[in-house]
Amino acid sequence: MIRKYLTFLAAFLAAAAALRAQENNTTSVETLEGVVVTATRLPAFLGQSARMVTVLDSVAISSIPASNINDLLKSAVGVDVRQRGAEAVQTDISLRGGTCEQVAILLDGISISDPQTGHNSADFPIPLSEIERIEILEGPAARTYGTASLLGAINIVTRKPENKGLEARFEGGSHGLASGSVSLRSGGKVSNALSASYARSDGFTKSREGTPNTDFRAAKTFYQGSASLRGFSMRWHAGLSAKDFGSSTFYSPRFDDQFEHTLKTYAAFQGESSGRLHVRPRIYWNHGEDRFELFRSRADLYPFNYHRTNVLGANLDGWFQSRFGKTVFGTELRNESIRSTNLGEPLGKEIPVRGADAAYKVGLNRTDISFFLEHNITLDRFSLSGGASLSRNTGNREGFRLYPGLDASFRITPGLKLYASYNSSLRMPSFTELYYSVGGYKADPNLKAEKMQSLEGGLKYLARGVRAVACVYYLDGRDLIDWIRDTAVEDAPWQSVNHARIRSLGGEATLRVQPDVLLGMPWFPVRSLSASYAHTTQSKDAETEVQSFYALEYLRNKVVIQADVRLVSRLSLHLSYRWQDRVGSYEDYLDGKPTGSLLPYQPYSLLDGKLSWDGGCWTFYLQADNLLDAAYFDHGNIPQPGRWIKAGTIFRL
């Protein structure tokens, strides 16, 4: 297996050398990839990064057939997007064969990961119109994004409020879909931006009783501001996301009329000083409320589950430059708490649930404290970044643990770079993994934290109109958490456990060509062509006759092919093809009852398309998701929608 990846890298190197003939001598990595990203604690140009970092910029966001952030992430070959409900109702996002719990989700560098469950982490309070870019960092990243980033991080970067403008979007489509959003940015010394959106659908399936069970209503609002004083800049934001949705068979195939209500609120402030010593303070608060109904609107049949979470965090980064390079240091404090009807330890008293005939009886509180230190050296052709995070969480008994990392790169030619890295991280169990022991589930409150180490090496080639990236990685995970069930025992519960050890070997390759830029022909109809492939193979110490919910299921192969074509001067076509091959199986159910058979996941292909007409201050588009009407499953026994047609208009002032 290792020989196969080395052969692949050698072939990539030869191809990159051949492409070098096309390279313009004045072109530099910094010019072509001048976007500043945070693959280390010290922000740097994307072209200088010695990690696998994918950036979905404003051009990709406007052209890819996607109506929300969750669907947009499907176009990144290294990301596994397992959809439960369509239109971003609920999405599990993971990287490199991991689970949705093992990825840190950030908004403008502020963590919004949900400690209750990773199912709710990808609940973003902003519409696509307010996104400047999305940064995807793959691999353990404790020294960059904290201990929640066991297998990487996804950072949503919003548009700066300094840019004045007004934008309104309206969209309608199949299954009663209707949505709209409006965004306003004021500019000025004290800049402000406000957005609001609403979406609804009748859903694409019905329960066995004939009632809609994938319908939804979702409202979001987001405010951000910025200001600059002498030597100090500031940014702040506040957001809200409220959703009511039919959750069909999301959590159990026995019941097909589940329902959920979620309310998420976010607030944060961050600043940055200038001068020889840069200081960047940040404080944030995330609040979540969740109501789960096993039988929709029927608390008399089974009590509703209520949860309320609060996350308070503060961190302080600082860095300075000397003749030996740039040194970064800092600390982070994060407190997570939950009040619940069924997750946690007894509170000692009951706390009434606002607006409901129920009370919070259990809960938990834990605090994570981290210290980090990192040093960066950049020479003419060589760069090195090394550091470590020292962390302790009051939710376990392991005390302070050190998680080091080292990234290095060497520029072989002006456009070709070789890089290698070693990184490590950990993740605390979610509250659900620790305490969810109802409805056929049995959690373990003594779960240990997950640990991960990673080795990675790769090549990056950048020239005018050409970008090629390839990497090979090895992951060594210990105490990884999963829900498993003993298939040899009738009616055995799903149990949360620490698997002994899982090792992964994988690779990724992406080639993106802009023919109009490469050929120097601005009128050329094909503006962009890209092809990407990702492969992961896992070996694990696991019991026989065991069915897994997450860790023994992973995306083994993924192919993404995209084309952006200008049909006429104002009419564009974007096609996005995706093929996915997943390892794992799920128990077959018929009319809510198990048949006793295990079904393997079947590979599937999806083709999405988007036609758009640019009228200057307005754009009209026609979009088709799953154009070929393929039947597929991301999670067992949770059907996915077939062909979904949408049409929309965007107005800009």
N, C-alpha and C positions, 0 to 999 in steps of 0.2 A: 504493500500500500504506500509506504513512504517513497519507494522508488518511483511509483507512478506519479506522485506529486512533484518529485524532483525533475523527472522528465518533462512534466508539464511546464515547470518554471523555466527550464532550459529552452524549450520551444518558444515560450513567451519572450525570453531575452533575445533570441535570434530574430523574432518578428519585430521587436522594438528596434533593434539595430537596423533592420531593413527600412523601417519607417523613418529613421533618422535623416534619410536623404531628403525628406519633405520638410525638415525642420528649418525654420528661419533662424539665422545665427543671433539675431537680436532678441529672440523670444526667450523669456526666462520663466521659471516655474512661478515666481512671485507675480509676474504680470498675468499669466494665464489663470492662476488660482490665487487671486489676491483677496479672497474672502477670509476674514479672521474667524477662526474657530477655536474651541476650547477642548482640544484633545489632551492637553495637560493643564495644570493649574494656571500656567501662564498663557494667555491668549496669543495665538500665532497664526500666520498665513496657512491656509489649507495645504499649499504646496510644500511647506516645511514640516508638516506633520509626519512623524515616524510611527503612525498607527493607521489602521484601516478605518478611515472616516469617509462616510458618504454624505454629500450635501444635496438636498433637493432645493434648488433656488427658485426665485420668482418665475423664471421662464418655465421650469418644469411644473410648477404649481398651476400656472395658467393654461398649460397645454395638455397635461395628463388627464385622461377621463376619470375624474374623481370629484365628488361633491363635498368631501370632508377629509380631515386629516387622516383618519383611520384608513380610508380607501387609498389615499395618496401613498401611504407607507407600503402598500402592496407592490408598488413598482420598484422598491429597493430589494435587490436580490438577496441580501443578507438578513432580511427581516421576515419572520414568520408571523403572518396576520391570520389568526384563527377567529373567524367571525361567528358570533352566536346570533346576533340580530343584525339585519341589514341597516344601512344608513347610519352607521356608528352608534346604534342602540347599545350594543355591548360587544367589545372586541378584546381578545387576548393577544398581546404583542410580545414576541420573544425573539431572541437572537441566538444563533449558533447551537441549535438543538436544545435550548433551555426552555423554561416555562415563563408564563407572564409575570410571575412573582420575582424573577431574577433580573429585571431590567429597571433601571432608574428612569423615571419620566420627569422632565423638567420643563418649566416655562420661563424663558429668559434667564436660564441658569438657576432658577429656584425650584427645588424639588416639590412635585405635587403627587408623588407616589402615595398610594393609599395603604396604610398599615392594616386595614381590615381585610382586604382581599385585592389581589392584582386584577380581578375582573373589573374593578371600578377605576383603575389607575388611568386608563385611556379615555377619561371623560374630560374633554377640553372645553373651556368656556368661551372659545373664540371661533369665528367663522374663517374660512380660507382667505377671505379678502384681507384679513389682518396679519397674515403670515408672510414674513420676509424670506425665511428659509427654515429648513429642518436639518439639524446635524445628527448623524447617527454614528456613534462611536462603538465599535465592536470589540468585545473582549473585556476582562475584568478591569475595573477602573476605580478602585477604592481611593487612590491618592488624588484623583481628579474630581469624582462626583460622589464620593462618600461610600459607605459600606453597603448601600442597597444595590449598587451596580455590579452584581456578581458576574454578569455576562455582557455588560455594556450599558449604554445610556442613550436616550433620545431627547434632544434639546429642541424645543419649539421656540424659535426666535421671532418676535413680533415686529411689525413695521414701526419705524420711529414716528412718534407723534409730531415731530418737527415738520414733516412733509404735509402741507395743507391738502385738503381734498375731501370730496364726498363720493361715496360709492354705494349703489343700491343693487341688489340682486333679487331676482324672482325666478322660481323654478317650479315646474309641475311635471307629473309623470304617472306611470303605472301605479296600480294599487292605491289610488287616491292620494298620491304624494303631492304635497304642496309645501313650499318653503320660501322664506324670504329673509333678507338681512340688509342692514344699513350700517354704514361706517362713516364717521365724521372725524376729521383731524383738523385742528385749529392752527397749529404752528405758533410762532412767537417766542419770546424769551422764556415764558412758562408755557410749554406746549401741552395740549390735551388731545386725547383721542377717545371716542366712545363708539361702541358697536353693540348691536342687538340683533338677534336672529330667532326665528321660530320655524319649526318643521313638524309635519304630522303625516300619518299614513294609516290606511285601513289595515295594513298588513298583507302578507302574501300567502298565509295559511290559516286554517280554521281548526278548532278543536274537534274531538269526536262528537261533541254535542252540537257542532255547527256554528259556534260563535268565533269571532276573530280572536286569535291568540298571538299574533305578531304585530299588532297595531301599536302605534306610539304617538306621543306628544312630547316635544322637546323645546325648551326656551333657554336662551343664553344671553348674557350681557357681559360686557367687558369694558373697563375704563383703565386708561393708563395716562401718566403724565411725566414730564421731564422738565428739568430746570438746571441752569448752570450758574454757580457763583464763581468768584475768583479762586481758581485752583481746585474747585470741587464740583463734580457733576452728580446729579441725582435722577433717579427714575423710581416710579412707584406704580402699582397696579392693584386693581380689585376686580374680581369676576364672580359670576354666578352661573350655575348650570342646573336646571331642573328637568327631570325626565320621568314620564310615566309610560311604561311599556309592558305589553304582553310578553312574558318570557317562556311561552310554549313549553318545551321539554328541556330548558336550559340546564336545570340542575338534577332532574330525574326523569327518565323516560316513562316512568309509571304514571306521571301526572302531566297532562298536556295543556293545562289552562292556568299556569303559574303567572304571577304578575309582580311587578316591582316598581317602586318609586324611589328615586334618588335625588338628593339635593346636595350640591357641592358649592362651597364658597371659598374664595381665595383672596388673600391680601398680602402685599409684600412691598418693602422699601429697600432700595440699594443705592449706594453711592460710591464714588471713586475719586480719589485725590490725584493730583498731578505733582510733578517734581521728581527729585531723586528717589524718594521713598513713596511708592504707590501704596495706598491703603484702600481696601474695598470692604466696607461693612454691609451686611445684609441681615434683615429680619423678615420673618414671614409667619403667616398663620393660615392653615388649611382646616376647613370644617366640613364634615360630611354627615348626612343623615340618610338612612336606608330603611325601607319597609318592604319586606318580602312576604308574599302571599302564596302559599302552596296551592290553595284553591282561591281563585280570583273572587274577591269581594265576599268570601265566605269564612269569616273568622270563627263561625260556629262549628265548622267542620274541622278546622285546625288553626290554632292561634297564629296570628301574624308575628313574624320576627322583626324587632326594631333594633336599630343600631345607631349610635351617635359617636363620631370620632372627632378628636381635636389634635392637631399637630402644631406645635410652636417651635420655631427654629431660629437660630442666630448663628452667623459665622463671620469671621473676620479674616480676610486675606491681606497679605502684604508682600511686596517684592521690591527689590532694589538691584541695581546693576553695578558691577565692579569690573576690574580688568580680568577677573576669572570667570565672568559670565553673569547670568541672572539667577538670583536666589529668591525662592518663594517660600513663605511660611504662613501658618495660620492655625485656626481652631474652629470647630463647629460643635454646637450644642443643639440637640433635637429631642423634644419630649413628645411622646405619642401616648394617647389615652383613648379608651373606649368605654362607653356605657351601653349595655345591651340587655336584651331579655334572655340571651342564651350563650353569649361569648364572654368568658372571663371567670374571675373568682367572685364569691359572694361579697356584696358591697356593705352588708351590715344593716342597710336600710333601703327601702324602695324609693325610687325617684320617678315621679309621674312622667309619662311620655306626652309631650305637648300635643294637644288636639286628638288624643286617642285614649280609649279605655284600656290602658296597659301601663306597665311600670318597668323601668330598668332595675334589674335585680342583681346583675353581675357586671364586672368590669375589670379593667387592667390599666396600669400606668407603668411606662418604662422610659428610660432616658438613655440616649446614646451621646457619648462625648468622644471627639476625635481631635487629634493633633496631626499636622502634616508638615513635611519639609521636602522641598524639591529644588534641584539645581539644574540649570540649562546652560549648555555651552554650544555656541554656533561658530564654526570656523568657515573657511572658504568653501570646502566641499563636504565637511563632516559636521554632524550635529549629534548631541547627546543630552538626554534628559533622564535624570534619575532621582528617585525620592522614595518616601514611604509614608504610610498612614498608620498612626497608633490609635487604636480604638477600643472602647469598652462600652458594653450595654448592660444596664441593670437588670435586663430581662433574662440574662443567663449567668452562669457561674464561672465563666472562663477568664474573667479578668481582662486586663489589657493585652491585646494581641497586635503584632506588627505585620503590616501588609506592604511589602516593598514592590517597586516597579522600576524598569529600566528600558528606555527607548533609544535606539541609535539609527542613524541613516548616513549613507554615503552617496554623493552625487557622482555617478560614473561619467556622464556627459551633461551638457546643459539641460537636457530633457529627460534623462534616465536616472532614476534613483533606486538604490537598494536600501531596504530597511529591515530591522529586526527588533523584537521587543520581548520582554518578560514582565508579566504583571500578575497581581493576586488581589483577591477580595473576599468578602464574606457577606452573608445576608441573614438577618434574623427572621424567624418564622412569622408569618402573618397571624393576626388574631384568629382568623378562620382555621388555619392549619393547627393552631394550638387547642381550640375549644369547640369546634363545630361537631357536636355529638348527638344529632337528631336525624330522623328520617333516613335511617340506614347508613349513617356516617358515625365513625368513632374516632375522635381526635386524641392526640397525645399532648398534654400540657407540658411535658418534659422534653419536647423536641430540642435538639441542638441546632446551633447556627450552621448554615451551609458554608463550605470553604471551596475556593477555586483558585487554581494556578494555570497560567497560560504561557505558551511559547508561540511566537509568530514571526514569520519572515515573508518578505515579498518584494515586488518590483513595481515601480510607478513610472510610466512614460507619458510625457506631456509635450506636445508640439502644437503648432498652429492648426487648429481644426481636428486634432487627434488627442484622445485621452485613453490610456490603457492602464489597468491595474490588475495585479494578480497576487495572491497570497496563499500561504499554507499555514495552518495553525494546529496546535495540540493543546487540549484541555484536560486537566486532571481535577475532577471534582470529588470531594469527600463530604459525607453526611448530607447528601442531596435529599430534599424533601419531596415526597410524592404521596398521592392517595392510591392505595392498592387494595385489591380484593382477591381472596383465595377462591379460585373457581372450583376447587375440589370440595368445598363446603357449601351446602345449600343455604341460600339466604345469608351468606357471609357479609358482614358490613364492609364498607369502604373505610380503611384506616390510614391515618397520616403517619408516615414513618420516615426515618432517615435511612436512605439506601447506603450501603457500605462505601461504594466507590464507583464512579462512572468516568471512563476515559473517552475522549472524542478526538478524532482526526478529521480535519476538513480543509477545504480550499474554496476560494472564490476567484473569479476572473470577470472583468468588465472591459469592453471595448466600445468607445463612443466616438463617432466620426461626424463632423459637420462638413458635408461636401461643399456647401457654398463658401465656407471659410477656407477649406483645404485647397479648393481649386481657384480661389480668388474670383468667384463668379457670384456676386450678390443676388443675381436673378435666378440662380439655380433652384429648381423647385423643391429638392430634398434638403431640408434644413438640418435634420438630425437623424442619425441611425445609431442604435445601440443594441448590444447583445450582452447578456450577463448569465453566468452560471455559478451555482453554489452547490457544494456537496458536503455531507457530513456522515461519518460512520462512527457509531458508538459501540464500545464494549463495556460490559457492566457485570458486577457481581450481583445477581438477582436470583430469587427463588423460582423454581418451576411451578407451573400451574398458577401463575399470578397474572392478574389483569391490572394494567396501570391506567391511571387517569392522565398523567402528564409525562413523567420522566422517562418512561419506556416508550413513549410516542414522540417522534421528532420528524422534522422535515429532512428527508435524506437527500432529495434532489429538487432544485428549483431552477427554472429557466425563465428569463424575462427578455423579450424582444420588443423594441419600440421604434416607431417611425413617426416623424413629424414632417408633413409634406404641405407645401404651398400649392394648392390646385390652381388658383388664379391669384391676382394681386391681393385680394381681401379674404379669400376663402381658404381655410386650412383644414387639414385632416390629420388627426392623431390616432394611431392604432397602438394598442398595448396588448401583447400576448403573454400569457403566463401558463407554465406547465409545472405541476407540483406532484411529488411522489413522497408519500408519508409512510413511515414505519409505525406499526401498531395495529391494534384491533379493538373492536367494541362488541358488546353483547347485543345480539339481535332481539328486538322487541316487536310484538304484534298486538295492537290494540291495548297497549299498556302492560302487556305481560311478556316476560322473557320466554324465548323459544328454546333456550339452552344451547344456542349456537353462537360462536364467535366469528365476526365478520372482519376481514382485513380491510384496511383503508385502500381504496382504489386510486391510482393516479388520475388526474383530470387536467383538462386544458380549458382556459378561459380566454376569450377575446373581447376586449372593450374598445369602443370607438367613439370619436367625438368630431363632429363637423362644427366649425365656428366661422362666423362672418364678422370681421372687424370693421365697424362703421366709424372709427375714430373715438368719439366720446361714448359710444355704446357698442356692445357685442351681443350677438345672438348665437346660441349654440344648440345643437341637437346631439344627444348623447345616448349610447346604448351600452349597458352593462350586461355581461354574459351574452354577447351577441348571438352565439351559436346555441343558446338555450341548454347548456350542459347541466346535468344533474350531478351534484357532488355533496360531500360532507367535509367540513373542517373539524367538527366534533361529532362523535358517534350519536346517532338518533336525533340530531338537530338538523333538519333539512334546510338547504340554502335556496335563495330565490333563483328562478330561471331568468329569462330575458326581461330586462327592466329598462323601459324607454323613458327618457327625460328631455325636456326642452326648457331653456331658460334665457334670460336677458340680463345683461349687466350694464348699468349706466354709471358714468364717471364724470365728475365736474372738478 
